[in-house]
């Protein structure tokens, strides 16, 4: 996901153990998640339509 430009990360020193890597969604990643949500909602609606037609 990092190579696709969806995530960025940075290392931060830890007082308890090795450095830690913190991830953050990029603007592209946020847009991708939004599009996934839209696709999911379309799928839910389609399944609901199929279920309603069989009732």
C-alpha distance matrix in Angstrom:
0.0 3.8 5.4 5.0 6.5 5.4 6.0 8.9 11.0 14.6 17.1 20.2 23.3 24.6 28.3 27.8 26.0 23.3 21.1 18.3 14.7 13.9 10.6 11.0 9.6 10.4 13.0 10.8 8.6 12.1 13.4 10.9 12.0 15.5 15.4 14.4 17.3 19.6 18.9 19.6 22.8 23.9 23.6 25.5 28.1 28.5 29.1 31.5 33.4 33.7 34.9 37.4 38.8 39.6 41.4
3.8 0.0 3.8 5.4 5.2 5.6 4.6 6.1 8.2 11.7 14.3 17.6 20.8 22.6 26.3 26.2 24.4 21.4 18.8 16.3 12.6 12.2 9.2 9.8 9.2 9.3 12.4 10.9 9.4 12.9 14.6 12.9 14.1 17.4 17.8 17.3 20.0 22.2 21.9 22.8 25.7 27.0 27.0 28.8 31.3 31.9 32.6 34.8 36.7 37.3 38.4 40.8 42.3 43.2 44.9
5.4 3.8 0.0 3.8 5.4 7.5 7.9 9.2 11.4 14.5 16.9 20.5 23.6 25.5 29.3 29.2 27.1 23.9 21.5 19.4 15.8 15.7 12.9 13.4 12.4 11.6 14.1 11.9 11.3 15.1 16.0 14.1 16.1 19.2 18.9 18.6 21.7 23.5 22.8 24.1 27.2 27.9 27.9 30.2 32.5 32.7 33.5 36.1 37.7 38.0 39.5 41.9 43.1 44.0 46.0
5.0 5.4 3.8 0.0 3.8 5.6 7.8 10.1 13.1 16.5 19.4 22.8 26.0 27.9 31.6 31.6 29.7 26.7 24.2 21.7 18.0 17.2 13.9 13.4 11.4 10.4 12.1 9.1 8.9 12.6 12.8 10.8 13.3 16.1 15.4 15.4 18.7 20.1 19.5 21.1 24.0 24.6 24.7 27.2 29.2 29.5 30.6 33.0 34.4 35.0 36.6 38.8 40.0 41.1 43.1
6.5 5.2 5.4 3.8 0.0 3.8 5.7 7.4 10.9 14.2 17.4 20.6 24.1 26.1 29.9 30.2 28.7 25.8 22.8 20.3 16.6 15.3 12.0 10.9 8.8 7.0 8.9 6.7 7.0 10.6 11.3 10.3 12.7 15.2 15.3 15.8 18.6 20.2 20.2 21.8 24.4 25.3 25.9 28.0 30.0 30.6 31.9 34.0 35.5 36.4 37.9 39.9 41.3 42.6 44.4
5.4 5.6 7.5 5.6 3.8 0.0 3.8 7.1 10.4 14.0 17.3 20.1 23.7 25.2 28.9 29.0 27.7 25.2 22.3 19.4 15.7 13.8 10.1 8.6 5.9 5.4 7.6 5.6 3.9 7.6 8.9 7.7 9.3 12.1 12.7 12.9 15.4 17.3 17.6 18.8 21.3 22.6 23.1 24.9 27.1 28.0 29.0 31.0 32.7 33.7 35.0 37.0 38.6 39.8 41.4
6.0 4.6 7.9 7.8 5.7 3.8 0.0 3.8 6.7 10.4 13.6 16.3 19.9 21.4 25.1 25.3 24.0 21.5 18.6 15.6 11.9 10.1 6.5 5.6 4.6 5.4 8.8 8.4 6.3 9.2 11.6 10.8 11.4 14.4 15.7 15.4 17.5 19.9 20.4 21.0 23.6 25.3 25.6 27.1 29.5 30.6 31.3 33.2 35.2 36.2 37.1 39.2 41.0 42.1 43.5
8.9 6.1 9.2 10.1 7.4 7.1 3.8 0.0 3.8 7.1 10.6 13.4 17.0 19.0 22.7 23.4 22.2 19.5 16.2 13.7 10.0 8.4 5.7 5.3 6.3 6.2 10.0 10.5 9.3 11.6 14.3 14.1 14.7 17.4 19.0 19.0 20.8 23.3 24.0 24.6 27.0 28.8 29.3 30.6 32.9 34.2 34.9 36.7 38.8 39.8 40.7 42.7 44.6 45.7 47.0
11.0 8.2 11.4 13.1 10.9 10.4 6.7 3.8 0.0 3.7 6.9 9.8 13.4 15.3 19.1 19.7 18.5 15.8 12.4 10.0 6.4 5.3 4.3 6.0 8.7 9.6 13.3 14.1 12.5 14.5 17.5 17.3 17.3 20.2 22.0 21.7 23.3 26.0 26.7 26.9 29.3 31.4 31.7 32.7 35.3 36.7 37.1 38.8 41.1 42.1 42.7 44.8 46.9 47.8 49.0
14.6 11.7 14.5 16.5 14.2 14.0 10.4 7.1 3.7 0.0 3.8 6.6 10.1 12.6 16.3 17.4 16.3 13.6 9.9 8.2 5.6 5.5 6.8 8.6 11.8 12.5 16.0 17.3 16.0 17.7 20.8 20.8 20.7 23.5 25.5 25.2 26.6 29.4 30.3 30.4 32.7 34.9 35.2 36.1 38.7 40.2 40.5 42.1 44.5 45.5 46.1 48.1 50.3 51.2 52.2
17.1 14.3 16.9 19.4 17.4 17.3 13.6 10.6 6.9 3.8 0.0 3.8 6.7 9.4 13.1 14.1 12.9 10.0 6.3 5.5 4.5 6.3 9.0 11.6 15.1 16.1 19.7 20.9 19.3 21.0 24.2 24.1 23.7 26.6 28.7 28.1 29.4 32.4 33.1 33.0 35.4 37.7 37.8 38.5 41.3 42.8 42.9 44.5 47.1 47.9 48.3 50.5 52.7 53.3 54.4
20.2 17.6 20.5 22.8 20.6 20.1 16.3 13.4 9.8 6.6 3.8 0.0 3.8 6.4 9.8 11.5 11.1 9.1 5.5 5.3 6.4 7.5 11.0 13.3 17.0 18.3 21.7 23.4 21.7 22.8 26.3 26.4 25.6 28.4 30.7 30.1 31.1 34.2 35.1 34.7 36.9 39.5 39.6 40.1 42.9 44.6 44.6 45.9 48.7 49.6 49.8 51.9 54.3 54.9 55.7
23.3 20.8 23.6 26.0 24.1 23.7 19.9 17.0 13.4 10.1 6.7 3.8 0.0 3.8 6.8 8.8 8.5 7.0 4.3 6.3 8.9 10.7 14.3 16.9 20.6 22.1 25.5 27.1 25.3 26.5 30.0 29.9 29.1 31.9 34.3 33.5 34.4 37.6 38.5 37.9 40.1 42.8 42.7 43.1 46.0 47.7 47.5 48.8 51.7 52.6 52.5 54.7 57.2 57.7 58.4
24.6 22.6 25.5 27.9 26.1 25.2 21.4 19.0 15.3 12.6 9.4 6.4 3.8 0.0 3.8 5.3 5.9 6.1 5.2 6.5 10.0 11.6 15.4 18.1 21.8 23.8 27.2 28.8 26.6 27.6 31.2 31.0 29.7 32.6 35.1 34.0 34.6 38.0 38.9 37.9 40.1 43.0 42.7 42.8 45.8 47.6 47.1 48.3 51.4 52.2 51.9 54.1 56.7 57.0 57.5
28.3 26.3 29.3 31.6 29.9 28.9 25.1 22.7 19.1 16.3 13.1 9.8 6.8 3.8 0.0 3.8 6.2 8.1 8.5 10.1 13.7 15.1 18.9 21.5 25.3 27.3 30.6 32.4 30.2 30.9 34.6 34.5 33.0 35.7 38.4 37.2 37.7 41.1 42.1 40.9 43.0 46.0 45.7 45.6 48.6 50.5 49.9 51.0 54.1 55.0 54.5 56.7 59.4 59.6 60.0
27.8 26.2 29.2 31.6 30.2 29.0 25.3 23.4 19.7 17.4 14.1 11.5 8.8 5.3 3.8 0.0 3.8 7.0 8.7 9.9 13.7 15.4 19.1 22.0 25.6 28.0 31.4 32.9 30.4 31.2 34.9 34.4 32.8 35.7 38.2 36.7 37.1 40.7 41.4 40.0 42.3 45.2 44.6 44.4 47.6 49.4 48.6 49.7 53.0 53.6 53.0 55.3 58.0 58.0 58.4
26.0 24.4 27.1 29.7 28.7 27.7 24.0 22.2 18.5 16.3 12.9 11.1 8.5 5.9 6.2 3.8 0.0 3.8 6.7 8.5 12.2 14.7 18.2 21.5 25.1 27.4 30.9 32.0 29.5 30.8 34.3 33.6 32.2 35.3 37.5 35.9 36.8 40.3 40.7 39.5 42.0 44.7 44.0 44.1 47.4 48.8 48.0 49.5 52.6 53.0 52.6 55.1 57.6 57.5 58.1
23.3 21.4 23.9 26.7 25.8 25.2 21.5 19.5 15.8 13.6 10.0 9.1 7.0 6.1 8.1 7.0 3.8 0.0 3.8 6.4 9.7 12.8 16.1 19.6 23.0 25.0 28.7 29.6 27.3 28.9 32.3 31.5 30.5 33.7 35.7 34.3 35.4 38.8 39.1 38.2 40.8 43.4 42.7 43.1 46.3 47.7 47.0 48.7 51.6 52.0 51.9 54.4 56.8 56.8 57.6
21.1 18.8 21.5 24.2 22.8 22.3 18.6 16.2 12.4 9.9 6.3 5.5 4.3 5.2 8.5 8.7 6.7 3.8 0.0 3.8 6.8 9.8 13.2 16.5 20.0 21.7 25.4 26.5 24.4 25.9 29.3 28.8 28.0 31.1 33.2 32.0 33.2 36.5 36.9 36.3 38.8 41.3 40.9 41.4 44.5 45.9 45.6 47.2 50.0 50.6 50.6 53.0 55.4 55.6 56.5
18.3 16.3 19.4 21.7 20.3 19.4 15.6 13.7 10.0 8.2 5.5 5.3 6.3 6.5 10.1 9.9 8.5 6.4 3.8 0.0 3.8 6.4 9.9 13.2 16.8 18.9 22.5 23.5 21.2 22.6 26.1 25.4 24.4 27.5 29.7 28.4 29.5 32.8 33.3 32.6 35.1 37.7 37.3 37.7 40.8 42.3 41.9 43.4 46.3 46.9 46.9 49.3 51.7 52.0 52.8
14.7 12.6 15.8 18.0 16.6 15.7 11.9 10.0 6.4 5.6 4.5 6.4 8.9 10.0 13.7 13.7 12.2 9.7 6.8 3.8 0.0 3.8 6.6 10.1 13.4 15.4 19.1 20.0 17.6 19.3 22.7 22.0 21.2 24.4 26.4 25.3 26.6 29.8 30.3 29.8 32.3 34.7 34.5 35.1 38.1 39.5 39.3 41.0 43.7 44.4 44.6 46.9 49.2 49.6 50.6
13.9 12.2 15.7 17.2 15.3 13.8 10.1 8.4 5.3 5.5 6.3 7.5 10.7 11.6 15.1 15.4 14.7 12.8 9.8 6.4 3.8 0.0 3.8 6.8 10.4 12.7 16.2 17.5 15.1 16.3 19.8 19.5 18.4 21.4 23.7 22.8 23.7 27.0 27.8 27.3 29.6 32.1 32.1 32.6 35.4 37.1 37.1 38.5 41.2 42.1 42.3 44.4 46.8 47.4 48.3
10.6 9.2 12.9 13.9 12.0 10.1 6.5 5.7 4.3 6.8 9.0 11.0 14.3 15.4 18.9 19.1 18.2 16.1 13.2 9.9 6.6 3.8 0.0 3.8 6.9 9.4 13.0 13.9 11.4 12.8 16.2 15.7 14.9 17.9 20.0 19.2 20.4 23.5 24.2 24.0 26.4 28.7 28.8 29.6 32.3 33.8 34.0 35.5 38.1 39.0 39.4 41.5 43.8 44.5 45.5
11.0 9.8 13.4 13.4 10.9 8.6 5.6 5.3 6.0 8.6 11.6 13.3 16.9 18.1 21.5 22.0 21.5 19.6 16.5 13.2 10.1 6.8 3.8 0.0 3.8 6.4 9.6 11.1 8.8 9.6 13.1 13.3 12.6 15.1 17.5 17.3 18.2 21.1 22.3 22.3 24.3 26.7 27.3 28.0 30.4 32.1 32.6 34.0 36.4 37.6 38.2 40.0 42.2 43.3 44.3
9.6 9.2 12.4 11.4 8.8 5.9 4.6 6.3 8.7 11.8 15.1 17.0 20.6 21.8 25.3 25.6 25.1 23.0 20.0 16.8 13.4 10.4 6.9 3.8 0.0 3.8 6.6 7.7 5.1 6.0 9.4 9.6 9.2 11.7 13.9 14.0 15.2 17.7 19.0 19.3 21.3 23.5 24.2 25.2 27.4 29.1 29.9 31.2 33.4 34.8 35.5 37.3 39.4 40.6 41.7
10.4 9.3 11.6 10.4 7.0 5.4 5.4 6.2 9.6 12.5 16.1 18.3 22.1 23.8 27.3 28.0 27.4 25.0 21.7 18.9 15.4 12.7 9.4 6.4 3.8 0.0 3.8 5.2 4.8 6.2 8.6 9.6 10.5 12.3 14.1 15.1 16.5 18.5 19.8 20.8 22.6 24.4 25.5 26.9 28.7 30.2 31.4 32.8 34.7 36.2 37.3 38.8 40.7 42.2 43.5
13.0 12.4 14.1 12.1 8.9 7.6 8.8 10.0 13.3 16.0 19.7 21.7 25.5 27.2 30.6 31.4 30.9 28.7 25.4 22.5 19.1 16.2 13.0 9.6 6.6 3.8 0.0 3.8 5.4 5.1 6.3 8.6 9.9 10.6 12.4 14.2 15.4 16.7 18.5 20.0 21.3 22.8 24.5 25.8 27.2 28.8 30.5 31.7 33.2 35.0 36.3 37.5 39.4 41.2 42.4
10.8 10.9 11.9 9.1 6.7 5.6 8.4 10.5 14.1 17.3 20.9 23.4 27.1 28.8 32.4 32.9 32.0 29.6 26.5 23.5 20.0 17.5 13.9 11.1 7.7 5.2 3.8 0.0 3.8 5.5 5.1 6.1 8.7 9.8 10.5 12.3 14.3 15.3 16.4 18.3 20.0 21.1 22.5 24.4 25.8 27.0 28.6 30.2 31.6 33.1 34.6 36.1 37.6 39.4 40.9
8.6 9.4 11.3 8.9 7.0 3.9 6.3 9.3 12.5 16.0 19.3 21.7 25.3 26.6 30.2 30.4 29.5 27.3 24.4 21.2 17.6 15.1 11.4 8.8 5.1 4.8 5.4 3.8 0.0 3.8 5.4 4.9 6.2 8.6 9.8 10.4 12.4 14.3 15.2 16.3 18.4 19.9 20.9 22.5 24.4 25.6 26.9 28.5 30.2 31.5 32.8 34.5 36.2 37.7 39.1
12.1 12.9 15.1 12.6 10.6 7.6 9.2 11.6 14.5 17.7 21.0 22.8 26.5 27.6 30.9 31.2 30.8 28.9 25.9 22.6 19.3 16.3 12.8 9.6 6.0 6.2 5.1 5.5 3.8 0.0 3.8 5.4 5.1 6.2 8.7 9.8 10.7 12.5 14.3 15.3 16.7 18.6 20.0 21.1 22.8 24.5 25.9 27.0 28.8 30.5 31.6 33.0 34.9 36.6 37.7
13.4 14.6 16.0 12.8 11.3 8.9 11.6 14.3 17.5 20.8 24.2 26.3 30.0 31.2 34.6 34.9 34.3 32.3 29.3 26.1 22.7 19.8 16.2 13.1 9.4 8.6 6.3 5.1 5.4 3.8 0.0 3.8 5.5 5.0 6.2 8.6 9.8 10.6 12.4 14.2 15.4 16.7 18.5 20.0 21.2 22.7 24.5 25.7 27.1 28.9 30.3 31.5 33.2 35.1 36.5
10.9 12.9 14.1 10.8 10.3 7.7 10.8 14.1 17.3 20.8 24.1 26.4 29.9 31.0 34.5 34.4 33.6 31.5 28.8 25.4 22.0 19.5 15.7 13.3 9.6 9.6 8.6 6.1 4.9 5.4 3.8 0.0 3.8 5.4 5.1 6.2 8.7 9.8 10.5 12.2 14.2 15.3 16.5 18.4 20.0 21.0 22.5 24.2 25.7 27.1 28.5 30.2 31.7 33.3 34.9
12.0 14.1 16.1 13.3 12.7 9.3 11.4 14.7 17.3 20.7 23.7 25.6 29.1 29.7 33.0 32.8 32.2 30.5 28.0 24.4 21.2 18.4 14.9 12.6 9.2 10.5 9.9 8.7 6.2 5.1 5.5 3.8 0.0 3.8 5.4 5.0 6.3 8.7 9.8 10.4 12.4 14.3 15.2 16.4 18.4 19.9 21.0 22.4 24.3 25.8 26.8 28.4 30.4 31.8 33.0
15.5 17.4 19.2 16.1 15.2 12.1 14.4 17.4 20.2 23.5 26.6 28.4 31.9 32.6 35.7 35.7 35.3 33.7 31.1 27.5 24.4 21.4 17.9 15.1 11.7 12.3 10.6 9.8 8.6 6.2 5.0 5.4 3.8 0.0 3.8 5.4 5.1 6.4 8.8 9.9 10.7 12.6 14.4 15.4 16.7 18.6 20.2 21.1 22.8 24.7 25.8 27.0 28.9 30.7 31.9
15.4 17.8 18.9 15.4 15.3 12.7 15.7 19.0 22.0 25.5 28.7 30.7 34.3 35.1 38.4 38.2 37.5 35.7 33.2 29.7 26.4 23.7 20.0 17.5 13.9 14.1 12.4 10.5 9.8 8.7 6.2 5.1 5.4 3.8 0.0 3.8 5.3 5.0 6.2 8.5 9.8 10.6 12.4 14.3 15.3 16.6 18.5 19.9 21.1 22.8 24.4 25.7 27.2 29.1 30.6
14.4 17.3 18.6 15.4 15.8 12.9 15.4 19.0 21.7 25.2 28.1 30.1 33.5 34.0 37.2 36.7 35.9 34.3 32.0 28.4 25.3 22.8 19.2 17.3 14.0 15.1 14.2 12.3 10.4 9.8 8.6 6.2 5.0 5.4 3.8 0.0 3.8 5.4 5.0 6.1 8.6 9.8 10.5 12.3 14.2 15.3 16.5 18.2 19.9 21.1 22.4 24.2 25.8 27.3 28.8
17.3 20.0 21.7 18.7 18.6 15.4 17.5 20.8 23.3 26.6 29.4 31.1 34.4 34.6 37.7 37.1 36.8 35.4 33.2 29.5 26.6 23.7 20.4 18.2 15.2 16.5 15.4 14.3 12.4 10.7 9.8 8.7 6.3 5.1 5.3 3.8 0.0 3.8 5.4 5.0 6.2 8.6 9.8 10.5 12.3 14.2 15.3 16.4 18.3 20.0 21.0 22.3 24.4 26.0 27.1
19.6 22.2 23.5 20.1 20.2 17.3 19.9 23.3 26.0 29.4 32.4 34.2 37.6 38.0 41.1 40.7 40.3 38.8 36.5 32.8 29.8 27.0 23.5 21.1 17.7 18.5 16.7 15.3 14.3 12.5 10.6 9.8 8.7 6.4 5.0 5.4 3.8 0.0 3.8 5.4 5.1 6.3 8.7 9.9 10.6 12.4 14.4 15.3 16.5 18.6 20.0 21.0 22.7 24.7 26.0
18.9 21.9 22.8 19.5 20.2 17.6 20.4 24.0 26.7 30.3 33.1 35.1 38.5 38.9 42.1 41.4 40.7 39.1 36.9 33.3 30.3 27.8 24.2 22.3 19.0 19.8 18.5 16.4 15.2 14.3 12.4 10.5 9.8 8.8 6.2 5.0 5.4 3.8 0.0 3.8 5.4 5.1 6.2 8.7 9.9 10.6 12.4 14.2 15.3 16.7 18.4 19.9 21.3 23.0 24.7
19.6 22.8 24.1 21.1 21.8 18.8 21.0 24.6 26.9 30.4 33.0 34.7 37.9 37.9 40.9 40.0 39.5 38.2 36.3 32.6 29.8 27.3 24.0 22.3 19.3 20.8 20.0 18.3 16.3 15.3 14.2 12.2 10.4 9.9 8.5 6.1 5.0 5.4 3.8 0.0 3.8 5.4 5.1 6.2 8.6 9.8 10.6 12.2 14.2 15.4 16.4 18.2 20.1 21.4 22.8
22.8 25.7 27.2 24.0 24.4 21.3 23.6 27.0 29.3 32.7 35.4 36.9 40.1 40.1 43.0 42.3 42.0 40.8 38.8 35.1 32.3 29.6 26.4 24.3 21.3 22.6 21.3 20.0 18.4 16.7 15.4 14.2 12.4 10.7 9.8 8.6 6.2 5.1 5.4 3.8 0.0 3.8 5.4 5.1 6.1 8.6 9.9 10.4 12.3 14.3 15.2 16.3 18.4 20.2 21.2
23.9 27.0 27.9 24.6 25.3 22.6 25.3 28.8 31.4 34.9 37.7 39.5 42.8 43.0 46.0 45.2 44.7 43.4 41.3 37.7 34.7 32.1 28.7 26.7 23.5 24.4 22.8 21.1 19.9 18.6 16.7 15.3 14.3 12.6 10.6 9.8 8.6 6.3 5.1 5.4 3.8 0.0 3.8 5.5 5.1 6.1 8.7 9.8 10.5 12.4 14.2 15.2 16.6 18.7 20.2
23.6 27.0 27.9 24.7 25.9 23.1 25.6 29.3 31.7 35.2 37.8 39.6 42.7 42.7 45.7 44.6 44.0 42.7 40.9 37.3 34.5 32.1 28.8 27.3 24.2 25.5 24.5 22.5 20.9 20.0 18.5 16.5 15.2 14.4 12.4 10.5 9.8 8.7 6.2 5.1 5.4 3.8 0.0 3.8 5.4 5.1 6.2 8.5 9.8 10.6 12.2 14.1 15.4 16.8 18.6
25.5 28.8 30.2 27.2 28.0 24.9 27.1 30.6 32.7 36.1 38.5 40.1 43.1 42.8 45.6 44.4 44.1 43.1 41.4 37.7 35.1 32.6 29.6 28.0 25.2 26.9 25.8 24.4 22.5 21.1 20.0 18.4 16.4 15.4 14.3 12.3 10.5 9.9 8.7 6.2 5.1 5.5 3.8 0.0 3.8 5.5 5.2 6.1 8.6 10.0 10.5 12.1 14.3 15.6 16.6
28.1 31.3 32.5 29.2 30.0 27.1 29.5 32.9 35.3 38.7 41.3 42.9 46.0 45.8 48.6 47.6 47.4 46.3 44.5 40.8 38.1 35.4 32.3 30.4 27.4 28.7 27.2 25.8 24.4 22.8 21.2 20.0 18.4 16.7 15.3 14.2 12.3 10.6 9.9 8.6 6.1 5.1 5.4 3.8 0.0 3.8 5.5 5.0 6.2 8.7 9.8 10.4 12.3 14.4 15.5
28.5 31.9 32.7 29.5 30.6 28.0 30.6 34.2 36.7 40.2 42.8 44.6 47.7 47.6 50.5 49.4 48.8 47.7 45.9 42.3 39.5 37.1 33.8 32.1 29.1 30.2 28.8 27.0 25.6 24.5 22.7 21.0 19.9 18.6 16.6 15.3 14.2 12.4 10.6 9.8 8.6 6.1 5.1 5.5 3.8 0.0 3.8 5.4 5.1 6.3 8.6 9.9 10.7 12.7 14.6
29.1 32.6 33.5 30.6 31.9 29.0 31.3 34.9 37.1 40.5 42.9 44.6 47.5 47.1 49.9 48.6 48.0 47.0 45.6 41.9 39.3 37.1 34.0 32.6 29.9 31.4 30.5 28.6 26.9 25.9 24.5 22.5 21.0 20.2 18.5 16.5 15.3 14.4 12.4 10.6 9.9 8.7 6.2 5.2 5.5 3.8 0.0 3.8 5.4 5.1 6.1 8.5 9.9 10.8 12.6
31.5 34.8 36.1 33.0 34.0 31.0 33.2 36.7 38.8 42.1 44.5 45.9 48.8 48.3 51.0 49.7 49.5 48.7 47.2 43.4 41.0 38.5 35.5 34.0 31.2 32.8 31.7 30.2 28.5 27.0 25.7 24.2 22.4 21.1 19.9 18.2 16.4 15.3 14.2 12.2 10.4 9.8 8.5 6.1 5.0 5.4 3.8 0.0 3.8 5.5 5.1 6.1 8.6 10.0 10.7
33.4 36.7 37.7 34.4 35.5 32.7 35.2 38.8 41.1 44.5 47.1 48.7 51.7 51.4 54.1 53.0 52.6 51.6 50.0 46.3 43.7 41.2 38.1 36.4 33.4 34.7 33.2 31.6 30.2 28.8 27.1 25.7 24.3 22.8 21.1 19.9 18.3 16.5 15.3 14.2 12.3 10.5 9.8 8.6 6.2 5.1 5.4 3.8 0.0 3.8 5.5 5.1 6.2 8.8 10.1
33.7 37.3 38.0 35.0 36.4 33.7 36.2 39.8 42.1 45.5 47.9 49.6 52.6 52.2 55.0 53.6 53.0 52.0 50.6 46.9 44.4 42.1 39.0 37.6 34.8 36.2 35.0 33.1 31.5 30.5 28.9 27.1 25.8 24.7 22.8 21.1 20.0 18.6 16.7 15.4 14.3 12.4 10.6 10.0 8.7 6.3 5.1 5.5 3.8 0.0 3.8 5.5 5.2 6.5 9.0
34.9 38.4 39.5 36.6 37.9 35.0 37.1 40.7 42.7 46.1 48.3 49.8 52.5 51.9 54.5 53.0 52.6 51.9 50.6 46.9 44.6 42.3 39.4 38.2 35.5 37.3 36.3 34.6 32.8 31.6 30.3 28.5 26.8 25.8 24.4 22.4 21.0 20.0 18.4 16.4 15.2 14.2 12.2 10.5 9.8 8.6 6.1 5.1 5.5 3.8 0.0 3.8 5.5 5.3 6.5
37.4 40.8 41.9 38.8 39.9 37.0 39.2 42.7 44.8 48.1 50.5 51.9 54.7 54.1 56.7 55.3 55.1 54.4 53.0 49.3 46.9 44.4 41.5 40.0 37.3 38.8 37.5 36.1 34.5 33.0 31.5 30.2 28.4 27.0 25.7 24.2 22.3 21.0 19.9 18.2 16.3 15.2 14.1 12.1 10.4 9.9 8.5 6.1 5.1 5.5 3.8 0.0 3.8 5.4 5.3
38.8 42.3 43.1 40.0 41.3 38.6 41.0 44.6 46.9 50.3 52.7 54.3 57.2 56.7 59.4 58.0 57.6 56.8 55.4 51.7 49.2 46.8 43.8 42.2 39.4 40.7 39.4 37.6 36.2 34.9 33.2 31.7 30.4 28.9 27.2 25.8 24.4 22.7 21.3 20.1 18.4 16.6 15.4 14.3 12.3 10.7 9.9 8.6 6.2 5.2 5.5 3.8 0.0 3.8 5.6
39.6 43.2 44.0 41.1 42.6 39.8 42.1 45.7 47.8 51.2 53.3 54.9 57.7 57.0 59.6 58.0 57.5 56.8 55.6 52.0 49.6 47.4 44.5 43.3 40.6 42.2 41.2 39.4 37.7 36.6 35.1 33.3 31.8 30.7 29.1 27.3 26.0 24.7 23.0 21.4 20.2 18.7 16.8 15.6 14.4 12.7 10.8 10.0 8.8 6.5 5.3 5.4 3.8 0.0 3.8
41.4 44.9 46.0 43.1 44.4 41.4 43.5 47.0 49.0 52.2 54.4 55.7 58.4 57.5 60.0 58.4 58.1 57.6 56.5 52.8 50.6 48.3 45.5 44.3 41.7 43.5 42.4 40.9 39.1 37.7 36.5 34.9 33.0 31.9 30.6 28.8 27.1 26.0 24.7 22.8 21.2 20.2 18.6 16.6 15.5 14.6 12.6 10.7 10.1 9.0 6.5 5.3 5.6 3.8 0.0
